[in-house]
Amino acid sequence: MIYLDHNATAPVAPEAVIAMRDALERAWGNPSSTHGPGQDARRLLGTARAQVALLVGCRPDELVFTSGATEANHAALLGAVDPRRPTPRRDRLVLSAVEHPALLALADRLRHFGHVVDLLPVGSDGRIDLDRADALIGTDVALVSVMGANNETGVCMPLADLAAMAHARGALLHADATQLVGKSVLRFADSGADLWSVSAHKVGGPKGVGALVVRKGLDWPALLAGRQERGRRGGTENLPGIAGFGAAAAVAASTLPADLDRMAALRDRLESGACGLPDATVYGAGAPRLPNTSLMRFGNLPAEAVLHGLERAGVVAASGAACHAGGNRPSHVLLAMGATPPQALGGVRFSLGRDTTAAAVEAALDALQATVTRLRHNRRAVAEPATVS
């Protein structure tokens, strides 16, 4: 199998599996306990925190471990409008129109409770319109929240510019950095953001573990009350998962620059080969993008038909975000970029990982050419039935 769906989840790194097993067998104590087994667990928790912080580019004490990026995103948005925050009450949030569906669903819930949530439009290249952002971010905004890099297109957002706008109005910037970490050299400390959400399973760690990065000095309400995580996230820490996150982060950090260069070259080869097919389109090609991600459309061919053909040939890709799998809803990301509904049903996402090889890309191109050619032939045959004399 050729796996080209790393933006949905990455294969678990062997080092993460070893670390998780070691945590289960050797550090089974409660990290909050003061006895020996508890302190063994606490030391392991500290090691993993340092490993993740190194990859993310933050201080270890800025990391709040969570059950994943969705919880971290919820903690960021709900914390921004929490009346316990020691700042003047602000009820307006600004999100981009191409956020993850889980975040947009939370925005709908917040509107139901009386909060104002506005959406920043993007251009045809998938980048946020900074002029519109400048007009939309007012002094009544509590938080601006955007993806650091879009999970479907890989398009990277101008975080530094947005942070400057937000801070000038007394607002904060949160970045859903789920796709940035491990696929970009941008670090939390250099992004200008006040909060970052990250996830373990995108970098070779286990599912069910993530973190919210809270800039030092920022007093942020806890989503779950409790003494753990310095009082910022209650509940006994998922130590095996966190240990796996730390081990995967350490591997990713050690090979990151070389991985990015290699994935960029492979992604470019994939796109150049695919663009030899008739009516092929690459979304966001003119914008800064992650080096591993390519979202393509092949005329009016439905993505599901292309994906089924690829999987029969042993190639696994995706239709936009993993959350859309099995559904017939057009991608909200492509609609926001100006695609028509039929076009937005045709986006096929290829996302490479550090284990992707040149041979795998060539085999995927062969499968893609065969699949697209067959689907076009079948469509022509249906549209132009043979006449009977």
Helices and strands as residue ranges (DSSP letters): E 2-3, H 14-26, H 36-56, G 60-62, E 63-66, H 69-80, E 92-96, H 101-112, E 116-120, H 130-136, E 141-147, H 159-168, E 172-176, H 188-191, E 195-199, E 210-214, H 228-231, H 239-274, E 280-283, E 293-298, H 303-312, E 315-316, G 322-324, H 332-336, H 341-344, E 348-351, H 358-383
